[in-house]
Amino acid sequence: MLKQILNKFLVINGVQAAIVVEENGEIIESIKSGIIIDKKHLDSIISTVMLDSKATASRFGNAPVSMVFVEFSDNFIILGPIAEEFFLVIIAKNTANIGQITYEMKKNQEDIASEL
């Protein structure tokens, strides 16, 4: 069922991967299309982004992180919390519709959490 939910993201033009990860970087489930992901590289990026975002949040009075966006030359990563220790990571081409992706992330958050 989790793969079916993640597949909803792949139908969005430009989305290349939807990944559910634990806070420690372990991949719980992933689905991808048109992209080869180096797991070590992905783990490194995700853990760095999570640590940096938590450190930044602490500077703002420990406000919870609702979403993190990191842009590269051809792609971007959006990371959003699903449950206490789980995150949804979307990798997309820089031409993808960010608003549509974030809307789907929020819309499907509870469904994903119920599968964990």
JOSUL-V286122 format. One line per field, one symbol per residue. phi: phi as a letter, one per 40 degrees, with the letter a starting at -180 (. if undefined). psi: psi as a letter, one per 30 degrees, with the letter a starting at -180 (. if undefined). Layout:
phi: ???
psi: ???
This chain:
phi: .ccccccdccccdgcbabbbbcdcgcccaaaaagabbcdcccdccccccccccccccccbgfccccabbbbbcbbabbbbcbadbbbbbbbaccccccccccccccccdcccdccc
psi: eeeeeeffeffkkfkfkkkkllegfkkeklklkgkkkjeeeeeeeeeeeeeeeeeeeffhhhkkkfkkkkkaefllkkkkkeaegklkkkkllffljeeeeeeeeeegeeeeeff.
